[in-house]
Amino acid sequence: NKITVEVMTVDPTMPRGDGAVIENTSAIQISGYPAKLLTGYIGSVGGYMPQQFKQLVVERNGNYFVLTLYALGLRVTDSDISQIAQLMPEDIALFDEIAESMQIP
């Protein structure tokens, strides 16, 4: 429940009023596709728990394929809101493994 997969027509790397704080962006290749790797955190807007995230964005034919890892998961509602939850190394390893095996149409 810490990893989400989405397909959208809006570029998730563009700033939005209710969006995440993007601390770092880098261009990478993933499964042979050019991609953007984003890291940062989400705050408590919308009832979320403050937490780090790692996100992979691949643009193909006007669609954005987005794979995101959250430190806690988006459905967690009972964590300490005074601290930003950190990503765990084992979760990052799983995320990286999934990202490397992605097949994008």
Jmol script that loads the backbone (N, CA, C; Angstrom):
load data "model"
ATOM      1  N   ASN A   1       0.806  -1.211   0.000  1.00  0.00           N
ATOM      2  CA  ASN A   1       0.000   0.000   0.000  1.00  0.00           C
ATOM      3  C   ASN A   1       0.849   1.275   0.000  1.00  0.00           C
ATOM      4  N   LYS A   2       2.169   1.123  -0.072  1.00  0.00           N
ATOM      5  CA  LYS A   2       3.035   2.295  -0.130  1.00  0.00           C
ATOM      6  C   LYS A   2       3.366   2.709  -1.558  1.00  0.00           C
ATOM      7  N   ILE A   3       3.063   1.834  -2.527  1.00  0.00           N
ATOM      8  CA  ILE A   3       3.394   2.113  -3.926  1.00  0.00           C
ATOM      9  C   ILE A   3       2.112   2.298  -4.720  1.00  0.00           C
ATOM     10  N   THR A   4       2.056   3.381  -5.494  1.00  0.00           N
ATOM     11  CA  THR A   4       0.905   3.620  -6.360  1.00  0.00           C
ATOM     12  C   THR A   4       1.381   3.676  -7.807  1.00  0.00           C
ATOM     13  N   VAL A   5       0.484   3.291  -8.709  1.00  0.00           N
ATOM     14  CA  VAL A   5       0.726   3.374 -10.149  1.00  0.00           C
ATOM     15  C   VAL A   5      -0.439   4.155 -10.741  1.00  0.00           C
ATOM     16  N   GLU A   6      -0.126   5.182 -11.504  1.00  0.00           N
ATOM     17  CA  GLU A   6      -1.173   6.013 -12.108  1.00  0.00           C
ATOM     18  C   GLU A   6      -0.802   6.326 -13.554  1.00  0.00           C
ATOM     19  N   VAL A   7      -1.820   6.567 -14.353  1.00  0.00           N
ATOM     20  CA  VAL A   7      -1.649   7.099 -15.704  1.00  0.00           C
ATOM     21  C   VAL A   7      -2.497   8.356 -15.755  1.00  0.00           C
ATOM     22  N   MET A   8      -1.884   9.465 -16.161  1.00  0.00           N
ATOM     23  CA  MET A   8      -2.608  10.738 -16.182  1.00  0.00           C
ATOM     24  C   MET A   8      -2.223  11.550 -17.404  1.00  0.00           C
ATOM     25  N   THR A   9      -3.039  12.542 -17.709  1.00  0.00           N
ATOM     26  CA  THR A   9      -2.746  13.418 -18.842  1.00  0.00           C
ATOM     27  C   THR A   9      -2.146  14.742 -18.391  1.00  0.00           C
ATOM     28  N   VAL A  10      -2.067  14.972 -17.088  1.00  0.00           N
ATOM     29  CA  VAL A  10      -1.482  16.192 -16.528  1.00  0.00           C
ATOM     30  C   VAL A  10      -0.074  15.861 -16.043  1.00  0.00           C
ATOM     31  N   ASP A  11       0.898  16.675 -16.410  1.00  0.00           N
ATOM     32  CA  ASP A  11       2.281  16.446 -16.013  1.00  0.00           C
ATOM     33  C   ASP A  11       2.430  16.612 -14.496  1.00  0.00           C
ATOM     34  N   PRO A  12       2.726  15.544 -13.770  1.00  0.00           N
ATOM     35  CA  PRO A  12       2.822  15.632 -12.313  1.00  0.00           C
ATOM     36  C   PRO A  12       4.048  16.398 -11.820  1.00  0.00           C
ATOM     37  N   THR A  13       4.967  16.732 -12.729  1.00  0.00           N
ATOM     38  CA  THR A  13       6.149  17.488 -12.321  1.00  0.00           C
ATOM     39  C   THR A  13       5.898  18.991 -12.296  1.00  0.00           C
ATOM     40  N   MET A  14       4.772  19.423 -12.820  1.00  0.00           N
ATOM     41  CA  MET A  14       4.439  20.854 -12.832  1.00  0.00           C
ATOM     42  C   MET A  14       3.847  21.254 -11.479  1.00  0.00           C
ATOM     43  N   PRO A  15       4.227  22.405 -10.960  1.00  0.00           N
ATOM     44  CA  PRO A  15       3.737  22.829  -9.641  1.00  0.00           C
ATOM     45  C   PRO A  15       2.223  23.019  -9.615  1.00  0.00           C
ATOM     46  N   ARG A  16       1.636  22.584  -8.497  1.00  0.00           N
ATOM     47  CA  ARG A  16       0.201  22.791  -8.261  1.00  0.00           C
ATOM     48  C   ARG A  16       0.046  23.279  -6.828  1.00  0.00           C
ATOM     49  N   GLY A  17      -1.020  23.986  -6.571  1.00  0.00           N
ATOM     50  CA  GLY A  17      -1.245  24.539  -5.240  1.00  0.00           C
ATOM     51  C   GLY A  17      -1.340  23.493  -4.156  1.00  0.00           C
ATOM     52  N   ASP A  18      -1.892  22.334  -4.473  1.00  0.00           N
ATOM     53  CA  ASP A  18      -2.050  21.291  -3.461  1.00  0.00           C
ATOM     54  C   ASP A  18      -1.056  20.159  -3.665  1.00  0.00           C
ATOM     55  N   GLY A  19      -0.032  20.403  -4.444  1.00  0.00           N
ATOM     56  CA  GLY A  19       0.905  19.343  -4.808  1.00  0.00           C
ATOM     57  C   GLY A  19       1.986  19.105  -3.774  1.00  0.00           C
ATOM     58  N   ALA A  20       2.775  18.113  -4.041  1.00  0.00           N
ATOM     59  CA  ALA A  20       3.885  17.733  -3.171  1.00  0.00           C
ATOM     60  C   ALA A  20       5.031  18.739  -3.294  1.00  0.00           C
ATOM     61  N   VAL A  21       5.916  18.729  -2.319  1.00  0.00           N
ATOM     62  CA  VAL A  21       7.146  19.517  -2.379  1.00  0.00           C
ATOM     63  C   VAL A  21       8.192  18.642  -3.067  1.00  0.00           C
ATOM     64  N   ILE A  22       8.649  19.089  -4.229  1.00  0.00           N
ATOM     65  CA  ILE A  22       9.653  18.342  -4.978  1.00  0.00           C
ATOM     66  C   ILE A  22      11.014  18.944  -4.635  1.00  0.00           C
ATOM     67  N   GLU A  23      11.854  18.150  -3.963  1.00  0.00           N
ATOM     68  CA  GLU A  23      13.169  18.635  -3.544  1.00  0.00           C
ATOM     69  C   GLU A  23      14.238  18.385  -4.600  1.00  0.00           C
ATOM     70  N   ASN A  24      14.148  17.263  -5.313  1.00  0.00           N
ATOM     71  CA  ASN A  24      15.140  16.915  -6.331  1.00  0.00           C
ATOM     72  C   ASN A  24      14.463  16.301  -7.552  1.00  0.00           C
ATOM     73  N   THR A  25      14.988  16.651  -8.717  1.00  0.00           N
ATOM     74  CA  THR A  25      14.526  16.079  -9.978  1.00  0.00           C
ATOM     75  C   THR A  25      15.757  15.688 -10.787  1.00  0.00           C
ATOM     76  N   SER A  26      15.722  14.482 -11.343  1.00  0.00           N
ATOM     77  CA  SER A  26      16.829  14.077 -12.205  1.00  0.00           C
ATOM     78  C   SER A  26      16.287  13.321 -13.411  1.00  0.00           C
ATOM     79  N   ALA A  27      16.997  13.464 -14.525  1.00  0.00           N
ATOM     80  CA  ALA A  27      16.638  12.735 -15.747  1.00  0.00           C
ATOM     81  C   ALA A  27      17.361  11.400 -15.712  1.00  0.00           C
ATOM     82  N   ILE A  28      16.612  10.322 -15.970  1.00  0.00           N
ATOM     83  CA  ILE A  28      17.187   8.974 -15.966  1.00  0.00           C
ATOM     84  C   ILE A  28      16.599   8.177 -17.127  1.00  0.00           C
ATOM     85  N   GLN A  29      17.101   6.983 -17.313  1.00  0.00           N
ATOM     86  CA  GLN A  29      16.531   6.007 -18.243  1.00  0.00           C
ATOM     87  C   GLN A  29      15.986   4.866 -17.401  1.00  0.00           C
ATOM     88  N   ILE A  30      14.783   4.435 -17.697  1.00  0.00           N
ATOM     89  CA  ILE A  30      14.202   3.306 -16.976  1.00  0.00           C
ATOM     90  C   ILE A  30      13.582   2.362 -17.995  1.00  0.00           C
ATOM     91  N   SER A  31      13.992   1.138 -18.001  1.00  0.00           N
ATOM     92  CA  SER A  31      13.524   0.131 -18.966  1.00  0.00           C
ATOM     93  C   SER A  31      13.606   0.647 -20.399  1.00  0.00           C
ATOM     94  N   GLY A  32      14.644   1.434 -20.697  1.00  0.00           N
ATOM     95  CA  GLY A  32      14.845   1.947 -22.044  1.00  0.00           C
ATOM     96  C   GLY A  32      14.085   3.225 -22.370  1.00  0.00           C
ATOM     97  N   TYR A  33      13.361   3.782 -21.408  1.00  0.00           N
ATOM     98  CA  TYR A  33      12.582   4.999 -21.631  1.00  0.00           C
ATOM     99  C   TYR A  33      13.193   6.169 -20.876  1.00  0.00           C
ATOM    100  N   PRO A  34      13.177   7.374 -21.485  1.00  0.00           N
ATOM    101  CA  PRO A  34      13.596   8.545 -20.716  1.00  0.00           C
ATOM    102  C   PRO A  34      12.550   8.806 -19.625  1.00  0.00           C
ATOM    103  N   ALA A  35      13.012   9.160 -18.455  1.00  0.00           N
ATOM    104  CA  ALA A  35      12.104   9.361 -17.325  1.00  0.00           C
ATOM    105  C   ALA A  35      12.630  10.471 -16.425  1.00  0.00           C
ATOM    106  N   LYS A  36      11.770  10.920 -15.519  1.00  0.00           N
ATOM    107  CA  LYS A  36      12.160  11.863 -14.478  1.00  0.00           C
ATOM    108  C   LYS A  36      12.006  11.163 -13.142  1.00  0.00           C
ATOM    109  N   LEU A  37      13.007  11.312 -12.304  1.00  0.00           N
ATOM    110  CA  LEU A  37      12.946  10.782 -10.956  1.00  0.00           C
ATOM    111  C   LEU A  37      12.819  11.964 -10.008  1.00  0.00           C
ATOM    112  N   LEU A  38      11.747  11.965  -9.230  1.00  0.00           N
ATOM    113  CA  LEU A  38      11.472  13.053  -8.292  1.00  0.00           C
ATOM    114  C   LEU A  38      11.549  12.532  -6.868  1.00  0.00           C
ATOM    115  N   THR A  39      12.077  13.341  -5.975  1.00  0.00           N
ATOM    116  CA  THR A  39      12.026  13.023  -4.555  1.00  0.00           C
ATOM    117  C   THR A  39      11.593  14.270  -3.808  1.00  0.00           C
ATOM    118  N   GLY A  40      10.932  14.048  -2.697  1.00  0.00           N
ATOM    119  CA  GLY A  40      10.450  15.163  -1.890  1.00  0.00           C
ATOM    120  C   GLY A  40       9.556  14.645  -0.790  1.00  0.00           C
ATOM    121  N   TYR A  41       8.553  15.434  -0.453  1.00  0.00           N
ATOM    122  CA  TYR A  41       7.626  15.018   0.592  1.00  0.00           C
ATOM    123  C   TYR A  41       6.250  15.629   0.365  1.00  0.00           C
ATOM    124  N   ILE A  42       5.262  14.987   0.946  1.00  0.00           N
ATOM    125  CA  ILE A  42       3.920  15.548   0.965  1.00  0.00           C
ATOM    126  C   ILE A  42       3.651  16.013   2.387  1.00  0.00           C
ATOM    127  N   GLY A  43       2.836  17.025   2.491  1.00  0.00           N
ATOM    128  CA  GLY A  43       2.471  17.547   3.802  1.00  0.00           C
ATOM    129  C   GLY A  43       1.132  16.994   4.238  1.00  0.00           C
ATOM    130  N   SER A  44       0.481  17.699   5.135  1.00  0.00           N
ATOM    131  CA  SER A  44      -0.779  17.216   5.692  1.00  0.00           C
ATOM    132  C   SER A  44      -1.998  17.785   4.975  1.00  0.00           C
ATOM    133  N   VAL A  45      -1.810  18.442   3.827  1.00  0.00           N
ATOM    134  CA  VAL A  45      -2.932  18.943   3.044  1.00  0.00           C
ATOM    135  C   VAL A  45      -3.788  17.764   2.594  1.00  0.00           C
ATOM    136  N   GLY A  46      -5.077  17.863   2.756  1.00  0.00           N
ATOM    137  CA  GLY A  46      -5.973  16.793   2.332  1.00  0.00           C
ATOM    138  C   GLY A  46      -6.034  15.632   3.302  1.00  0.00           C
ATOM    139  N   GLY A  47      -5.499  15.796   4.505  1.00  0.00           N
ATOM    140  CA  GLY A  47      -5.558  14.751   5.506  1.00  0.00           C
ATOM    141  C   GLY A  47      -4.439  13.732   5.432  1.00  0.00           C
ATOM    142  N   TYR A  48      -3.448  13.960   4.574  1.00  0.00           N
ATOM    143  CA  TYR A  48      -2.325  13.033   4.466  1.00  0.00           C
ATOM    144  C   TYR A  48      -1.371  13.209   5.640  1.00  0.00           C
ATOM    145  N   MET A  49      -0.612  12.169   5.907  1.00  0.00           N
ATOM    146  CA  MET A  49       0.445  12.247   6.903  1.00  0.00           C
ATOM    147  C   MET A  49       1.705  12.760   6.212  1.00  0.00           C
ATOM    148  N   PRO A  50       2.433  13.689   6.819  1.00  0.00           N
ATOM    149  CA  PRO A  50       3.673  14.177   6.211  1.00  0.00           C
ATOM    150  C   PRO A  50       4.656  13.029   6.013  1.00  0.00           C
ATOM    151  N   GLN A  51       5.157  12.885   4.776  1.00  0.00           N
ATOM    152  CA  GLN A  51       6.033  11.761   4.480  1.00  0.00           C
ATOM    153  C   GLN A  51       6.822  12.001   3.207  1.00  0.00           C
ATOM    154  N   GLN A  52       7.984  11.373   3.149  1.00  0.00           N
ATOM    155  CA  GLN A  52       8.805  11.432   1.947  1.00  0.00           C
ATOM    156  C   GLN A  52       8.175  10.589   0.843  1.00  0.00           C
ATOM    157  N   PHE A  53       8.549  10.913  -0.390  1.00  0.00           N
ATOM    158  CA  PHE A  53       8.151  10.088  -1.524  1.00  0.00           C
ATOM    159  C   PHE A  53       9.282  10.028  -2.532  1.00  0.00           C
ATOM    160  N   LYS A  54       9.210   9.010  -3.372  1.00  0.00           N
ATOM    161  CA  LYS A  54      10.091   8.848  -4.527  1.00  0.00           C
ATOM    162  C   LYS A  54       9.173   8.540  -5.691  1.00  0.00           C
ATOM    163  N   GLN A  55       9.334   9.262  -6.795  1.00  0.00           N
ATOM    164  CA  GLN A  55       8.389   9.132  -7.900  1.00  0.00           C
ATOM    165  C   GLN A  55       9.130   9.051  -9.229  1.00  0.00           C
ATOM    166  N   LEU A  56       8.655   8.157 -10.063  1.00  0.00           N
ATOM    167  CA  LEU A  56       9.187   7.971 -11.400  1.00  0.00           C
ATOM    168  C   LEU A  56       8.101   8.380 -12.388  1.00  0.00           C
ATOM    169  N   VAL A  57       8.445   9.259 -13.334  1.00  0.00           N
ATOM    170  CA  VAL A  57       7.473   9.755 -14.315  1.00  0.00           C
ATOM    171  C   VAL A  57       8.015   9.494 -15.714  1.00  0.00           C
ATOM    172  N   VAL A  58       7.226   8.771 -16.515  1.00  0.00           N
ATOM    173  CA  VAL A  58       7.574   8.497 -17.910  1.00  0.00           C
ATOM    174  C   VAL A  58       6.467   9.076 -18.778  1.00  0.00           C
ATOM    175  N   GLU A  59       6.829   9.950 -19.734  1.00  0.00           N
ATOM    176  CA  GLU A  59       5.837  10.538 -20.642  1.00  0.00           C
ATOM    177  C   GLU A  59       5.892   9.784 -21.964  1.00  0.00           C
ATOM    178  N   ARG A  60       4.711   9.316 -22.388  1.00  0.00           N
ATOM    179  CA  ARG A  60       4.591   8.617 -23.681  1.00  0.00           C
ATOM    180  C   ARG A  60       3.271   9.009 -24.319  1.00  0.00           C
ATOM    181  N   ASN A  61       3.328   9.561 -25.538  1.00  0.00           N
ATOM    182  CA  ASN A  61       2.127   9.862 -26.328  1.00  0.00           C
ATOM    183  C   ASN A  61       1.113  10.716 -25.568  1.00  0.00           C
ATOM    184  N   GLY A  62       1.585  11.697 -24.826  1.00  0.00           N
ATOM    185  CA  GLY A  62       0.690  12.598 -24.111  1.00  0.00           C
ATOM    186  C   GLY A  62       0.162  12.061 -22.800  1.00  0.00           C
ATOM    187  N   ASN A  63       0.587  10.879 -22.404  1.00  0.00           N
ATOM    188  CA  ASN A  63       0.203  10.309 -21.114  1.00  0.00           C
ATOM    189  C   ASN A  63       1.430  10.246 -20.213  1.00  0.00           C
ATOM    190  N   TYR A  64       1.192  10.369 -18.917  1.00  0.00           N
ATOM    191  CA  TYR A  64       2.259  10.290 -17.927  1.00  0.00           C
ATOM    192  C   TYR A  64       2.039   9.044 -17.084  1.00  0.00           C
ATOM    193  N   PHE A  65       3.004   8.143 -17.137  1.00  0.00           N
ATOM    194  CA  PHE A  65       2.964   6.929 -16.330  1.00  0.00           C
ATOM    195  C   PHE A  65       3.756   7.241 -15.065  1.00  0.00           C
ATOM    196  N   VAL A  66       3.084   7.111 -13.917  1.00  0.00           N
ATOM    197  CA  VAL A  66       3.665   7.572 -12.663  1.00  0.00           C
ATOM    198  C   VAL A  66       3.693   6.432 -11.649  1.00  0.00           C
ATOM    199  N   LEU A  67       4.884   6.124 -11.181  1.00  0.00           N
ATOM    200  CA  LEU A  67       5.085   5.115 -10.142  1.00  0.00           C
ATOM    201  C   LEU A  67       5.606   5.878  -8.922  1.00  0.00           C
ATOM    202  N   THR A  68       4.900   5.768  -7.789  1.00  0.00           N
ATOM    203  CA  THR A  68       5.261   6.531  -6.599  1.00  0.00           C
ATOM    204  C   THR A  68       5.393   5.627  -5.384  1.00  0.00           C
ATOM    205  N   LEU A  69       6.437   5.868  -4.617  1.00  0.00           N
ATOM    206  CA  LEU A  69       6.635   5.207  -3.332  1.00  0.00           C
ATOM    207  C   LEU A  69       6.448   6.245  -2.237  1.00  0.00           C
ATOM    208  N   TYR A  70       5.576   5.949  -1.274  1.00  0.00           N
ATOM    209  CA  TYR A  70       5.369   6.804  -0.106  1.00  0.00           C
ATOM    210  C   TYR A  70       5.941   6.118   1.126  1.00  0.00           C
ATOM    211  N   ALA A  71       6.446   6.893   2.064  1.00  0.00           N
ATOM    212  CA  ALA A  71       7.032   6.331   3.285  1.00  0.00           C
ATOM    213  C   ALA A  71       6.007   5.556   4.104  1.00  0.00           C
ATOM    214  N   LEU A  72       4.783   6.059   4.190  1.00  0.00           N
ATOM    215  CA  LEU A  72       3.747   5.427   5.014  1.00  0.00           C
ATOM    216  C   LEU A  72       2.611   4.832   4.205  1.00  0.00           C
ATOM    217  N   GLY A  73       2.348   5.382   3.052  1.00  0.00           N
ATOM    218  CA  GLY A  73       1.160   5.015   2.287  1.00  0.00           C
ATOM    219  C   GLY A  73       0.123   6.107   2.447  1.00  0.00           C
ATOM    220  N   LEU A  74      -0.705   6.280   1.451  1.00  0.00           N
ATOM    221  CA  LEU A  74      -1.666   7.389   1.469  1.00  0.00           C
ATOM    222  C   LEU A  74      -2.857   7.158   2.383  1.00  0.00           C
ATOM    223  N   ARG A  75      -3.097   5.929   2.798  1.00  0.00           N
ATOM    224  CA  ARG A  75      -4.267   5.654   3.639  1.00  0.00           C
ATOM    225  C   ARG A  75      -3.961   5.700   5.135  1.00  0.00           C
ATOM    226  N   VAL A  76      -2.711   5.927   5.495  1.00  0.00           N
ATOM    227  CA  VAL A  76      -2.333   6.003   6.907  1.00  0.00           C
ATOM    228  C   VAL A  76      -2.815   7.336   7.471  1.00  0.00           C
ATOM    229  N   THR A  77      -3.534   7.291   8.578  1.00  0.00           N
ATOM    230  CA  THR A  77      -4.086   8.516   9.160  1.00  0.00           C
ATOM    231  C   THR A  77      -3.720   8.689  10.630  1.00  0.00           C
ATOM    232  N   ASP A  78      -2.933   7.785  11.187  1.00  0.00           N
ATOM    233  CA  ASP A  78      -2.676   7.851  12.630  1.00  0.00           C
ATOM    234  C   ASP A  78      -1.187   7.935  12.965  1.00  0.00           C
ATOM    235  N   SER A  79      -0.438   8.697  12.204  1.00  0.00           N
ATOM    236  CA  SER A  79       0.990   8.859  12.450  1.00  0.00           C
ATOM    237  C   SER A  79       1.233  10.234  13.070  1.00  0.00           C
ATOM    238  N   ASP A  80       2.449  10.483  13.462  1.00  0.00           N
ATOM    239  CA  ASP A  80       2.849  11.755  14.057  1.00  0.00           C
ATOM    240  C   ASP A  80       2.932  12.823  12.964  1.00  0.00           C
ATOM    241  N   ILE A  81       2.059  13.823  13.015  1.00  0.00           N
ATOM    242  CA  ILE A  81       2.055  14.843  11.963  1.00  0.00           C
ATOM    243  C   ILE A  81       3.127  15.910  12.170  1.00  0.00           C
ATOM    244  N   SER A  82       3.860  15.844  13.299  1.00  0.00           N
ATOM    245  CA  SER A  82       4.898  16.841  13.542  1.00  0.00           C
ATOM    246  C   SER A  82       6.237  16.452  12.910  1.00  0.00           C
ATOM    247  N   GLN A  83       6.332  15.237  12.362  1.00  0.00           N
ATOM    248  CA  GLN A  83       7.554  14.760  11.731  1.00  0.00           C
ATOM    249  C   GLN A  83       7.252  14.259  10.324  1.00  0.00           C
ATOM    250  N   ILE A  84       8.193  14.431   9.408  1.00  0.00           N
ATOM    251  CA  ILE A  84       8.059  13.888   8.060  1.00  0.00           C
ATOM    252  C   ILE A  84       8.603  12.463   8.086  1.00  0.00           C
ATOM    253  N   ALA A  85       7.738  11.479   7.849  1.00  0.00           N
ATOM    254  CA  ALA A  85       8.149  10.077   7.857  1.00  0.00           C
ATOM    255  C   ALA A  85       9.154   9.832   6.729  1.00  0.00           C
ATOM    256  N   GLN A  86      10.180   9.068   7.018  1.00  0.00           N
ATOM    257  CA  GLN A  86      11.268   8.807   6.081  1.00  0.00           C
ATOM    258  C   GLN A  86      11.041   7.502   5.321  1.00  0.00           C
ATOM    259  N   LEU A  87      11.516   7.464   4.077  1.00  0.00           N
ATOM    260  CA  LEU A  87      11.470   6.235   3.289  1.00  0.00           C
ATOM    261  C   LEU A  87      12.402   5.196   3.901  1.00  0.00           C
ATOM    262  N   MET A  88      12.004   3.930   3.827  1.00  0.00           N
ATOM    263  CA  MET A  88      12.804   2.834   4.361  1.00  0.00           C
ATOM    264  C   MET A  88      13.635   2.209   3.228  1.00  0.00           C
ATOM    265  N   PRO A  89      14.884   1.824   3.496  1.00  0.00           N
ATOM    266  CA  PRO A  89      15.743   1.258   2.445  1.00  0.00           C
ATOM    267  C   PRO A  89      15.135   0.037   1.757  1.00  0.00           C
ATOM    268  N   GLU A  90      14.465  -0.840   2.503  1.00  0.00           N
ATOM    269  CA  GLU A  90      13.873  -2.032   1.882  1.00  0.00           C
ATOM    270  C   GLU A  90      12.721  -1.662   0.940  1.00  0.00           C
ATOM    271  N   ASP A  91      11.985  -0.590   1.262  1.00  0.00           N
ATOM    272  CA  ASP A  91      10.913  -0.126   0.373  1.00  0.00           C
ATOM    273  C   ASP A  91      11.506   0.490  -0.892  1.00  0.00           C
ATOM    274  N   ILE A  92      12.589   1.222  -0.742  1.00  0.00           N
ATOM    275  CA  ILE A  92      13.261   1.821  -1.903  1.00  0.00           C
ATOM    276  C   ILE A  92      13.788   0.724  -2.829  1.00  0.00           C
ATOM    277  N   ALA A  93      14.346  -0.329  -2.263  1.00  0.00           N
ATOM    278  CA  ALA A  93      14.859  -1.443  -3.075  1.00  0.00           C
ATOM    279  C   ALA A  93      13.732  -2.103  -3.866  1.00  0.00           C
ATOM    280  N   LEU A  94      12.582  -2.316  -3.238  1.00  0.00           N
ATOM    281  CA  LEU A  94      11.431  -2.906  -3.933  1.00  0.00           C
ATOM    282  C   LEU A  94      10.940  -1.973  -5.031  1.00  0.00           C
ATOM    283  N   PHE A  95      10.827  -0.686  -4.750  1.00  0.00           N
ATOM    284  CA  PHE A  95      10.405   0.309  -5.731  1.00  0.00           C
ATOM    285  C   PHE A  95      11.338   0.272  -6.942  1.00  0.00           C
ATOM    286  N   ASP A  96      12.649   0.266  -6.693  1.00  0.00           N
ATOM    287  CA  ASP A  96      13.624   0.249  -7.791  1.00  0.00           C
ATOM    288  C   ASP A  96      13.494  -1.012  -8.635  1.00  0.00           C
ATOM    289  N   GLU A  97      13.234  -2.139  -7.983  1.00  0.00           N
ATOM    290  CA  GLU A  97      13.056  -3.404  -8.708  1.00  0.00           C
ATOM    291  C   GLU A  97      11.817  -3.351  -9.599  1.00  0.00           C
ATOM    292  N   ILE A  98      10.729  -2.832  -9.062  1.00  0.00           N
ATOM    293  CA  ILE A  98       9.489  -2.698  -9.841  1.00  0.00           C
ATOM    294  C   ILE A  98       9.713  -1.735 -11.015  1.00  0.00           C
ATOM    295  N   ALA A  99      10.371  -0.622 -10.757  1.00  0.00           N
ATOM    296  CA  ALA A  99      10.618   0.379 -11.803  1.00  0.00           C
ATOM    297  C   ALA A  99      11.427  -0.223 -12.957  1.00  0.00           C
ATOM    298  N   GLU A 100      12.444  -0.997 -12.630  1.00  0.00           N
ATOM    299  CA  GLU A 100      13.282  -1.591 -13.665  1.00  0.00           C
ATOM    300  C   GLU A 100      12.533  -2.611 -14.518  1.00  0.00           C
ATOM    301  N   SER A 101      11.463  -3.181 -13.991  1.00  0.00           N
ATOM    302  CA  SER A 101      10.726  -4.200 -14.743  1.00  0.00           C
ATOM    303  C   SER A 101       9.501  -3.640 -15.468  1.00  0.00           C
ATOM    304  N   MET A 102       9.278  -2.313 -15.385  1.00  0.00           N
ATOM    305  CA  MET A 102       8.099  -1.713 -16.025  1.00  0.00           C
ATOM    306  C   MET A 102       8.145  -1.862 -17.533  1.00  0.00           C
ATOM    307  N   GLN A 103       7.007  -2.197 -18.103  1.00  0.00           N
ATOM    308  CA  GLN A 103       6.818  -2.224 -19.552  1.00  0.00           C
ATOM    309  C   GLN A 103       5.747  -1.197 -19.874  1.00  0.00           C
ATOM    310  N   ILE A 104       6.095  -0.190 -20.644  1.00  0.00           N
ATOM    311  CA  ILE A 104       5.167   0.898 -20.942  1.00  0.00           C
ATOM    312  C   ILE A 104       4.744   0.807 -22.405  1.00  0.00           C
ATOM    313  N   PRO A 105       3.428   0.774 -22.651  1.00  0.00           N
ATOM    314  CA  PRO A 105       2.951   0.652 -24.038  1.00  0.00           C
ATOM    315  C   PRO A 105       3.229   1.899 -24.870  1.00  0.00           C
TER     316      PRO A 105
END
end "model"
wireframe off; spacefill off
backbone 0.3
color backbone group
